[in-house]
Amino acid sequence: MSNTTSQETFISHLIELRDRLLRSIIAVILVFLALFHWANKLYTLLAEPLLHALPKGGQLIATEVTAPFLVPVKVTLMAAFLIALPYVLYQIWAFIAPGLYSHEKRLGVPLIVASVVLFFCGMAFAYFLVFPVVFGFITGVAPVGVAVMTDISKYLDFVMTMFLAFGMTFEVPVVVVILVKIGVVNVAKLREIRPYVIVGAFVVGAILTPPDVISQTMLAVPLWLLYELGIIAASFISKTKPVESEIYHPLSEEEMDRELDGIDLDPDAKRREK
């Protein structure tokens, strides 16, 4: 009977997961259809930092036959996913929340909200601050006689990489708080390894950004500062006392005896007595 019940529970979870995935996909598709009319304008908006940095007469080019259509569609799909992301995250949270403890729920909601906000902040930082500096530097060092005309597909790949790099970089405070909360590392250790983190930040900046010092520094410095912000947040959270009902108290000897008396150690003995 228990096996049947467990199978039914597992199937019901799969059905719920399917329904929530379908809702998320439908939400993204609906937003995509609503934005599709402005697909070309969305790509122009995305390419504005590079277009502004190009010399007079400079422009983007399309070297593939289908690129003028597919690239704006990809940009629109990315925008639709970002707009629908809060709803998608809500569906994920609604699926996993029933299996969490109350203190995990209290910590989970702020972390999810902070993760989304920080990721968007990372993308905005890259678009408004990093792109103008990087593209201005690249067009400024181009040799005389070289026309800087980037393919629109290659530009999209570059932008997506930078958005992902800076978005993930801005998630550092959340990662630090989670590591401290689950006991993997403490705040004192985080302060101790600070010099290694600074060096690692510049290494990450060199790997994820174009080969110029400016963009590497513009990724490494925020990464370091966000690490410091994570330490401050973790210090504040670690000082908060847990709720009394969530503190573990070992059983006394009397409570242990009562628990053992209530356990049926030999069910066959009762049947023999009958």
Rosetta silent file (secondary structure, phi, psi, omega in degrees, C-alpha in Angstrom):
SEQUENCE: MSNTTSQETFISHLIELRDRLLRSIIAVILVFLALFHWANKLYTLLAEPLLHALPKGGQLIATEVTAPFLVPVKVTLMAAFLIALPYVLYQIWAFIAPGLYSHEKRLGVPLIVASVVLFFCGMAFAYFLVFPVVFGFITGVAPVGVAVMTDISKYLDFVMTMFLAFGMTFEVPVVVVILVKIGVVNVAKLREIRPYVIVGAFVVGAILTPPDVISQTMLAVPLWLLYELGIIAASFISKTKPVESEIYHPLSEEEMDRELDGIDLDPDAKRREK
SCORE:     score description
SCORE:     0.000 S_00000001
   1 L     0.000  -39.915 -179.859    0.000    0.000    0.000 S_00000001
   2 H   -66.237  -37.326  178.467    2.824    2.358    0.837 S_00000001
   3 H   -63.425  -40.599  178.495    4.511    1.681   -2.521 S_00000001
   4 H   -63.297  -42.548  179.671    1.296    2.584   -4.346 S_00000001
   5 H   -63.702  -42.679  179.922    0.968    5.780   -2.345 S_00000001
   6 H   -65.432  -38.051  177.722    4.557    6.796   -3.034 S_00000001
   7 H   -65.646  -41.650  178.112    4.117    6.136   -6.755 S_00000001
   8 H   -62.872  -40.659  178.083    0.962    8.240   -6.837 S_00000001
   9 H   -63.567  -43.365 -179.949    2.763   11.044   -5.015 S_00000001
  10 H   -63.116  -43.317  179.724    5.694   10.886   -7.445 S_00000001
  11 H   -65.394  -39.958  178.594    3.372   10.972  -10.459 S_00000001
  12 H   -63.667  -36.058  176.194    1.432   13.902   -9.018 S_00000001
  13 H   -66.078  -40.694  178.629    4.726   15.803   -8.585 S_00000001
  14 H   -63.849  -40.524  179.212    5.660   15.083  -12.198 S_00000001
  15 H   -64.674  -42.587  178.321    2.267   16.325  -13.378 S_00000001
  16 H   -63.895  -41.630  178.258    2.623   19.498  -11.327 S_00000001
  17 H   -61.952  -42.447  177.986    6.140   20.053  -12.691 S_00000001
  18 H   -60.923  -44.890 -178.749    4.862   19.598  -16.250 S_00000001
  19 H   -62.984  -41.137 -178.260    2.042   22.072  -15.700 S_00000001
  20 H   -72.119  -34.273  174.631    4.327   24.714  -14.235 S_00000001
  21 H   -64.956  -42.043  178.218    6.859   24.286  -17.045 S_00000001
  22 H   -63.045  -41.220  177.986    4.075   24.683  -19.601 S_00000001
  23 H   -62.109  -41.085  179.701    2.850   27.836  -17.863 S_00000001
  24 H   -64.972  -45.051 -179.836    6.362   29.271  -17.920 S_00000001
  25 H   -64.225  -42.455  178.740    6.862   28.456  -21.595 S_00000001
  26 H   -62.213  -39.559  178.930    3.455   29.892  -22.507 S_00000001
  27 H   -62.347  -43.880  178.571    4.266   33.091  -20.603 S_00000001
  28 H   -64.049  -41.874 -179.099    7.536   33.524  -22.526 S_00000001
  29 H   -64.661  -41.696  179.949    5.792   32.830  -25.846 S_00000001
  30 H   -63.389  -43.080  177.903    3.024   35.351  -25.125 S_00000001
  31 H   -65.804  -38.895  178.303    5.533   38.069  -24.252 S_00000001
  32 H   -61.380  -44.393  179.436    7.568   37.144  -27.354 S_00000001
  33 H   -64.336  -35.999  178.809    4.509   37.491  -29.601 S_00000001
  34 H   -68.619  -29.968 -178.060    3.696   40.851  -28.038 S_00000001
  35 H   -93.896  -11.411 -171.087    7.247   42.113  -28.712 S_00000001
  36 H   -58.178  -34.751 -178.572    7.745   40.538  -32.143 S_00000001
  37 H   -60.671  -29.594 -177.626    6.493   43.628  -34.002 S_00000001
  38 H  -104.093   26.537 -176.170    9.372   45.645  -32.525 S_00000001
  39 H   -59.629  -46.827 -178.839   12.075   42.997  -33.099 S_00000001
  40 H   -65.314  -37.110  178.691   14.228   45.211  -35.343 S_00000001
  41 H   -68.546  -34.802  177.353   13.936   48.145  -32.963 S_00000001
  42 H   -64.788  -40.593  178.179   14.969   45.942  -30.057 S_00000001
  43 H   -67.307  -39.249  177.618   18.108   44.881  -31.909 S_00000001
  44 H   -61.096  -40.291  176.956   18.863   48.509  -32.790 S_00000001
  45 H   -63.538  -40.441  178.993   18.508   49.391  -29.116 S_00000001
  46 H   -66.305  -34.662 -176.974   20.857   46.531  -28.201 S_00000001
  47 H   -87.664   -0.558 -175.371   23.384   47.669  -30.808 S_00000001
  48 H   -57.306  -42.280  179.087   23.202   51.339  -29.822 S_00000001
  49 H   -59.314  -38.384  178.493   26.436   51.352  -27.746 S_00000001
  50 H   -74.963  -42.204  179.616   28.426   50.026  -30.709 S_00000001
  51 H   -60.778  -36.967  179.164   26.645   52.177  -33.307 S_00000001
  52 H   -68.652  -31.298 -177.487   27.367   55.256  -31.211 S_00000001
  53 H   -84.834  -18.874 -178.632   31.069   54.363  -30.989 S_00000001
  54 L   -66.859  147.019  176.152   31.541   53.635  -34.702 S_00000001
  55 L   -65.005  166.939 -178.274   33.130   56.360  -36.820 S_00000001
  56 L   -57.881  128.488 -177.619   30.971   58.370  -39.194 S_00000001
  57 L    91.530   -9.273  179.602   29.619   56.094  -41.908 S_00000001
  58 L   -74.036  151.815 -178.623   30.291   52.929  -39.883 S_00000001
  59 L  -158.010  166.777  173.925   27.587   50.291  -39.647 S_00000001
  60 L   -86.364  154.602 -178.877   26.894   46.682  -38.751 S_00000001
  61 E  -127.550  160.737  176.281   26.823   44.040  -41.459 S_00000001
  62 L  -120.663  115.464 -177.786   25.126   40.668  -41.988 S_00000001
  63 L   -95.935   -6.294  177.603   27.316   37.967  -43.531 S_00000001
  64 L  -112.819  149.675 -174.205   24.683   35.214  -43.383 S_00000001
  65 L   -63.674  -43.068 -174.662   21.552   35.072  -45.514 S_00000001
  66 L   -90.917   -3.110 -175.529   19.115   34.522  -42.630 S_00000001
  67 H   -60.309  -41.032 -179.842   20.897   36.754  -40.080 S_00000001
  68 H   -59.520  -23.454  177.650   18.801   39.912  -40.724 S_00000001
  69 H   -96.116  -46.778 -172.294   15.709   37.954  -39.660 S_00000001
  70 H   -71.496  -37.492 -176.605   16.999   35.450  -37.099 S_00000001
  71 H   -64.563  -48.681  174.789   19.201   37.792  -35.051 S_00000001
  72 H   -60.392  -33.248  177.413   16.403   40.269  -34.169 S_00000001
  73 H   -64.711  -41.415  177.966   14.180   37.272  -33.376 S_00000001
  74 H   -63.259  -41.047  178.497   16.806   35.952  -30.954 S_00000001
  75 H   -63.253  -41.816  179.072   17.064   39.356  -29.299 S_00000001
  76 H   -64.531  -39.776  178.374   13.277   39.504  -28.941 S_00000001
  77 H   -65.135  -39.379  177.087   13.211   36.013  -27.435 S_00000001
  78 H   -63.782  -43.435  178.381   15.895   37.016  -24.942 S_00000001
  79 H   -63.993  -39.135  179.252   13.917   40.129  -23.990 S_00000001
  80 H   -64.234  -40.918  179.033   10.735   38.066  -23.626 S_00000001
  81 H   -64.849  -41.242 -179.699   12.465   35.615  -21.299 S_00000001
  82 H   -66.202  -38.829  179.117   13.840   38.427  -19.137 S_00000001
  83 H   -67.848  -39.468 -179.130   10.434   40.098  -18.902 S_00000001
  84 H   -84.492   -1.685 -175.750    8.726   36.803  -18.027 S_00000001
  85 H   -57.941  -43.112  177.569   11.506   35.763  -15.640 S_00000001
  86 H   -56.954  -40.867  179.241    9.694   36.854  -12.434 S_00000001
  87 H   -68.367  -38.663  178.200    6.706   34.688  -13.395 S_00000001
  88 H   -63.323  -43.212  178.727    8.979   31.765  -14.307 S_00000001
  89 H   -66.273  -34.489  176.106   10.742   32.026  -10.965 S_00000001
  90 H   -62.466  -41.445  178.340    7.387   32.168   -9.200 S_00000001
  91 H   -63.451  -40.370  177.837    6.409   28.870  -10.855 S_00000001
  92 H   -64.730  -43.799 -179.403    9.691   27.299   -9.738 S_00000001
  93 H   -64.970  -40.665  179.777    9.232   28.608   -6.200 S_00000001
  94 H   -64.568  -25.585  179.364    5.628   27.386   -6.027 S_00000001
  95 H   -79.644  -39.949 -174.226    6.850   23.903   -6.954 S_00000001
  96 H   -93.734  -19.857 -174.520    9.690   23.606   -4.437 S_00000001
  97 H   -60.040  -39.879 -178.987    8.288   25.708   -1.554 S_00000001
  98 H   -60.376  -21.779 -179.611    5.992   22.992   -0.084 S_00000001
  99 H   -93.607    6.218 -177.461    9.047   20.810    0.598 S_00000001
 100 L  -102.735  154.065  173.180   10.988   23.489    2.468 S_00000001
 101 L   -75.157  165.210 -176.480   11.104   24.312    6.162 S_00000001
 102 H   -62.351  -40.729 -179.682    9.755   27.632    7.372 S_00000001
 103 H   -69.942  -29.701  175.758   13.212   29.140    7.932 S_00000001
 104 H   -69.584  -36.141  176.838   14.279   28.022    4.437 S_00000001
 105 H   -66.407  -41.006 -179.923   11.232   29.769    2.966 S_00000001
 106 H   -63.899  -33.511  178.851   12.046   32.963    4.863 S_00000001
 107 H   -84.246  -30.653 -174.402   15.569   32.921    3.456 S_00000001
 108 H   -67.599  -44.481 -176.880   14.617   31.678   -0.010 S_00000001
 109 H   -61.758  -49.803  177.415   12.304   34.512   -1.060 S_00000001
 110 H   -61.307  -36.348 -179.993   14.789   37.356   -0.357 S_00000001
 111 H   -67.122  -40.010  178.876   17.590   35.397   -2.048 S_00000001
 112 H   -65.685  -45.716  179.305   15.522   34.805   -5.188 S_00000001
 113 H   -62.597  -44.080  179.375   14.462   38.447   -5.387 S_00000001
 114 H   -63.442  -37.719  179.774   18.029   39.605   -4.760 S_00000001
 115 H   -62.868  -44.887 -179.651   19.351   37.222   -7.433 S_00000001
 116 H   -65.382  -46.386 -178.353   16.995   38.592  -10.093 S_00000001
 117 H   -62.862  -44.193 -179.051   17.649   42.217   -9.176 S_00000001
 118 H   -66.440  -37.838  178.330   21.419   41.728   -9.080 S_00000001
 119 H   -63.733  -43.519  176.915   21.446   39.891  -12.419 S_00000001
 120 H   -64.377  -37.520  176.839   19.534   42.745  -14.052 S_00000001
 121 H   -62.819  -39.150  177.349   21.905   45.223  -12.407 S_00000001
 122 H   -63.360  -42.375  177.258   24.835   43.331  -13.903 S_00000001
 123 H   -64.494  -42.739  178.956   23.304   43.506  -17.371 S_00000001
 124 H   -64.608  -38.783  177.867   22.559   47.217  -16.970 S_00000001
 125 H   -61.539  -43.088  179.248   26.108   47.842  -15.753 S_00000001
 126 H   -65.674  -42.425 -174.651   27.497   46.109  -18.848 S_00000001
 127 H   -71.043  -46.917 -171.861   25.163   47.939  -21.250 S_00000001
 128 H   -87.842  -25.623 -175.343   25.403   51.471  -19.902 S_00000001
 129 H  -113.489  -46.921 -173.767   28.977   51.564  -18.569 S_00000001
 130 H   -76.704  -48.083 -175.898   31.111   48.764  -19.993 S_00000001
 131 H   -57.743  -48.849  179.268   29.940   48.684  -23.619 S_00000001
 132 H   -58.521  -39.656 -179.237   30.543   52.389  -24.363 S_00000001
 133 H   -69.293  -45.777 -177.557   34.047   52.210  -22.881 S_00000001
 134 H   -65.727  -47.013 -177.916   34.994   48.936  -24.586 S_00000001
 135 H   -68.819  -35.158  175.251   33.600   49.866  -28.010 S_00000001
 136 H   -64.297  -38.914  178.005   35.128   53.322  -27.812 S_00000001
 137 H   -66.853  -43.261 -177.343   38.499   51.754  -27.034 S_00000001
 138 H   -65.396  -46.852  179.351   38.227   49.182  -29.848 S_00000001
 139 H   -68.944  -27.256 -179.579   37.231   51.691  -32.505 S_00000001
 140 H   -74.260  -28.636 -178.006   39.854   54.131  -31.255 S_00000001
 141 L   -96.111    2.730  179.169   42.788   51.705  -31.631 S_00000001
 142 L   -64.501  134.893  179.859   41.771   50.464  -35.099 S_00000001
 143 L   -61.203  157.123  178.441   44.612   51.032  -37.607 S_00000001
 144 L   -63.400  134.075  179.925   44.237   53.707  -40.242 S_00000001
 145 L    91.805   -4.709  179.443   42.372   52.414  -43.262 S_00000001
 146 L   -98.817  121.000  178.288   40.549   49.662  -41.323 S_00000001
 147 L   -90.048  120.759 -179.874   36.757   49.978  -41.346 S_00000001
 148 L   -84.253  103.165  179.091   35.210   48.626  -38.145 S_00000001
 149 L  -136.311  101.274 -174.019   32.049   46.828  -39.298 S_00000001
 150 L   -86.951  143.605  175.018   30.995   43.977  -37.037 S_00000001
 151 E   -69.960  139.674 -174.633   28.693   41.156  -38.123 S_00000001
 152 H   -65.581  -32.178  177.851   25.343   41.342  -36.316 S_00000001
 153 H   -68.718  -43.505  178.922   25.484   37.665  -35.294 S_00000001
 154 H   -65.691  -35.995  177.715   28.968   38.049  -33.826 S_00000001
 155 H   -64.979  -41.239  178.283   27.866   41.180  -32.020 S_00000001
 156 H   -62.906  -43.220  177.694   24.915   39.329  -30.485 S_00000001
 157 H   -60.329  -41.703  179.463   27.194   36.513  -29.305 S_00000001
 158 H   -63.687  -45.064 -178.501   29.546   39.069  -27.748 S_00000001
 159 H   -64.750  -42.584  179.232   26.715   40.890  -25.994 S_00000001
 160 H   -61.987  -41.593  178.530   25.191   37.678  -24.667 S_00000001
 161 H   -62.357  -43.961 -179.528   28.571   36.592  -23.290 S_00000001
 162 H   -68.121  -41.120  177.149   29.108   39.934  -21.582 S_00000001
 163 H   -60.004  -44.327 -179.962   25.579   40.012  -20.168 S_00000001
 164 H   -65.312  -42.223 -178.760   26.050   36.522  -18.755 S_00000001
 165 H   -62.774  -48.363 -177.682   29.495   37.359  -17.359 S_00000001
 166 H   -74.971  -33.198  176.520   28.397   40.544  -15.597 S_00000001
 167 H   -63.513  -44.788  177.940   25.060   39.073  -14.540 S_00000001
 168 H   -68.447  -34.205  177.878   26.771   36.116  -12.877 S_00000001
 169 H   -61.538  -39.574 -178.783   29.399   38.433  -11.370 S_00000001
 170 L   -73.998   -4.675  176.024   26.700   40.447   -9.644 S_00000001
 171 L   -86.450   -0.834 -176.112   25.409   37.225   -8.049 S_00000001
 172 H   -56.205  -45.149  179.268   28.510   37.019   -5.830 S_00000001
 173 H   -58.298  -38.469  179.622   26.801   38.458   -2.699 S_00000001
 174 H   -65.663  -42.747  179.423   24.048   35.843   -2.940 S_00000001
 175 H   -63.012  -42.312  179.826   26.583   33.024   -3.316 S_00000001
 176 H   -62.493  -44.779 -179.576   28.582   34.284   -0.329 S_00000001
 177 H   -62.822  -42.698 -179.845   25.475   34.486    1.865 S_00000001
 178 H   -63.720  -43.634 -179.479   24.387   30.959    0.890 S_00000001
 179 H   -61.967  -39.537  178.343   27.840   29.507    1.601 S_00000001
 180 H   -71.110  -39.273 -176.088   27.894   31.108    5.046 S_00000001
 181 H   -66.251  -38.356 -178.316   24.305   30.136    5.798 S_00000001
 182 L   -87.719   -0.062  173.838   24.812   26.434    5.020 S_00000001
 183 L    85.916   12.680  178.292   28.070   26.363    6.975 S_00000001
 184 L   -68.248  -36.878 -179.328   30.518   25.761    4.133 S_00000001
 185 L  -148.669  155.717  177.789   32.616   28.763    5.187 S_00000001
 186 L  -108.604  170.036 -175.514   32.472   31.408    7.897 S_00000001
 187 H   -63.821  -37.814  179.949   32.857   35.178    7.695 S_00000001
 188 H   -61.509  -40.093  178.898   36.340   35.115    9.242 S_00000001
 189 H   -67.414  -37.197  178.282   37.552   32.757    6.523 S_00000001
 190 H   -62.515  -39.957  177.342   36.036   34.963    3.831 S_00000001
 191 H   -68.674  -33.763 -177.888   38.005   37.920    5.162 S_00000001
 192 H   -67.668  -36.568 -176.647   41.142   35.798    5.346 S_00000001
 193 L   -91.990   12.287 -178.350   41.025   34.763    1.679 S_00000001
 194 H   -53.652  -45.829  179.745   40.295   38.307    0.452 S_00000001
 195 H   -59.428  -37.851  179.245   43.703   38.731   -1.302 S_00000001
 196 H   -68.374  -34.862  178.520   43.184   35.504   -3.256 S_00000001
 197 H   -66.251  -39.664  179.326   39.700   36.644   -4.267 S_00000001
 198 H   -62.826  -46.012  177.439   41.068   39.936   -5.608 S_00000001
 199 H   -62.604  -43.467  178.666   43.645   38.102   -7.728 S_00000001
 200 H   -62.479  -34.100  178.716   40.979   35.635   -8.854 S_00000001
 201 H   -62.459  -41.465  178.971   38.678   38.514   -9.828 S_00000001
 202 H   -71.901  -31.445  175.215   41.253   39.865  -12.258 S_00000001
 203 H   -65.977  -44.602  177.743   41.859   36.368  -13.635 S_00000001
 204 H   -62.725  -40.805  177.454   38.128   35.944  -14.222 S_00000001
 205 H   -61.560  -36.986  178.928   38.017   39.370  -15.835 S_00000001
 206 H   -69.897  -29.990 -177.747   40.832   38.380  -18.187 S_00000001
 207 H   -81.028  -41.131 -170.455   39.021   35.177  -19.185 S_00000001
 208 H   -91.977  -11.959 -176.835   35.477   36.500  -19.654 S_00000001
 209 L  -114.712  166.942  176.916   36.137   39.882  -21.249 S_00000001
 210 L   -59.769  161.062 -175.280   37.871   41.017  -24.452 S_00000001
 211 L   -76.127   61.908  172.969   41.662   41.241  -24.331 S_00000001
 212 L  -138.459  149.053 -173.907   41.899   44.813  -23.081 S_00000001
 213 H   -66.076  -32.472 -174.463   42.774   46.111  -19.645 S_00000001
 214 H   -64.870  -52.575 -178.072   39.766   48.411  -19.395 S_00000001
 215 H   -67.063  -34.844  177.080   37.031   45.776  -19.696 S_00000001
 216 H   -61.718  -44.301  179.641   38.991   43.354  -17.488 S_00000001
 217 H   -66.840  -37.214 -178.663   39.230   45.987  -14.759 S_00000001
 218 H   -71.322  -16.070  171.747   35.556   46.931  -15.131 S_00000001
 219 H   -93.863  -39.275 -174.875   34.623   43.325  -14.412 S_00000001
 220 H   -69.384  -42.187 -177.417   37.238   42.592  -11.733 S_00000001
 221 H   -64.760  -49.051  174.987   36.603   45.669   -9.563 S_00000001
 222 H   -59.487  -35.732  178.451   32.815   45.128   -9.253 S_00000001
 223 H   -61.164  -42.529  178.011   33.483   41.451   -8.552 S_00000001
 224 H   -66.613  -45.699 -178.909   35.745   42.400   -5.653 S_00000001
 225 H   -64.941  -37.304  177.898   33.340   45.054   -4.317 S_00000001
 226 H   -69.033  -32.051  174.350   30.404   42.647   -4.545 S_00000001
 227 H   -62.813  -42.363  177.251   32.441   40.081   -2.634 S_00000001
 228 H   -64.687  -38.450  176.629   32.889   42.667    0.132 S_00000001
 229 H   -63.685  -38.415  176.928   29.145   43.357    0.025 S_00000001
 230 H   -63.199  -37.941  177.662   28.519   39.626    0.400 S_00000001
 231 H   -63.983  -42.876  179.834   30.752   39.540    3.491 S_00000001
 232 H   -63.189  -45.194  179.880   28.801   42.419    5.047 S_00000001
 233 H   -64.532  -40.717  179.524   25.463   40.737    4.302 S_00000001
 234 H   -66.523  -36.543  177.525   26.709   37.385    5.607 S_00000001
 235 H   -63.817  -40.446  179.626   27.967   39.025    8.796 S_00000001
 236 H   -67.106  -42.600 -178.117   24.563   40.580    9.371 S_00000001
 237 H   -69.605  -39.579 -177.964   22.687   37.337    8.716 S_00000001
 238 H   -67.475  -19.945  179.128   25.005   35.201   10.844 S_00000001
 239 H   -82.827  -18.936 -179.656   24.369   37.488   13.829 S_00000001
 240 L   -71.287  136.538 -177.942   20.606   36.970   13.690 S_00000001
 241 L   -85.750  140.163  178.693   19.393   34.412   16.184 S_00000001
 242 L   -70.931  159.815  177.502   17.221   31.549   14.966 S_00000001
 243 L   -64.786  143.872 -174.884   13.647   31.136   16.134 S_00000001
 244 H   -57.282  -37.349 -178.007   13.379   29.173   19.388 S_00000001
 245 H   -69.151  -17.988 -177.901   11.205   26.506   17.750 S_00000001
 246 H   -97.333   -3.053  179.095   13.902   25.872   15.140 S_00000001
 247 L   -80.932  134.195 -179.000   16.748   25.366   17.625 S_00000001
 248 L   -79.496  126.895  174.964   17.715   21.729   18.102 S_00000001
 249 L  -120.039  124.061  179.529   17.459   20.486   21.683 S_00000001
 250 L   -65.946  148.991 -179.877   18.679   16.964   22.469 S_00000001
 251 L   -70.865  144.163  173.900   16.189   14.630   24.155 S_00000001
 252 L   -76.912  172.770 -178.756   16.496   14.019   27.857 S_00000001
 253 H   -64.708  -38.899  179.001   16.843   10.489   29.220 S_00000001
 254 H   -65.370  -42.573  178.946   13.149   10.348   30.207 S_00000001
 255 H   -65.654  -36.664  178.288   12.044   11.552   26.757 S_00000001
 256 H   -65.579  -41.245  178.482   14.359    9.022   25.140 S_00000001
 257 H   -62.905  -41.396  178.881   12.886    6.193   27.242 S_00000001
 258 H   -64.386  -38.021  178.398    9.357    7.195   26.254 S_00000001
 259 H   -65.540  -42.179 -179.463   10.337    7.241   22.595 S_00000001
 260 H   -68.357  -36.375  178.485   11.919    3.777   22.856 S_00000001
 261 H   -64.699  -29.483 -178.686    8.902    2.377   24.707 S_00000001
 262 L   -82.304   -6.880 -179.433    6.666    3.531   21.869 S_00000001
 263 L   -88.496  130.454  178.760    8.698    1.693   19.206 S_00000001
 264 L   -87.415   93.807 -175.546    7.450   -1.774   18.274 S_00000001
 265 L   -75.255  -27.508 -176.637   10.743   -3.635   18.103 S_00000001
 266 L  -136.776   81.691 -179.191    9.262   -7.133   17.608 S_00000001
 267 H   -64.629  -25.364 -179.552    5.870   -7.068   15.817 S_00000001
 268 H   -69.571  -28.008 -179.792    5.965  -10.874   15.393 S_00000001
 269 H   -63.354  -39.638  178.954    5.978  -11.344   19.182 S_00000001
 270 H   -65.834  -37.096  179.244    2.550   -9.712   19.459 S_00000001
 271 H   -67.785  -35.747  178.566    1.148  -11.987   16.797 S_00000001
 272 H   -67.543  -36.925  179.173    2.529  -15.046   18.643 S_00000001
 273 H   -64.302  -35.369  177.912    0.922  -13.848   21.864 S_00000001
 274 L   -69.069    0.000    0.000   -2.447  -13.646   20.070 S_00000001
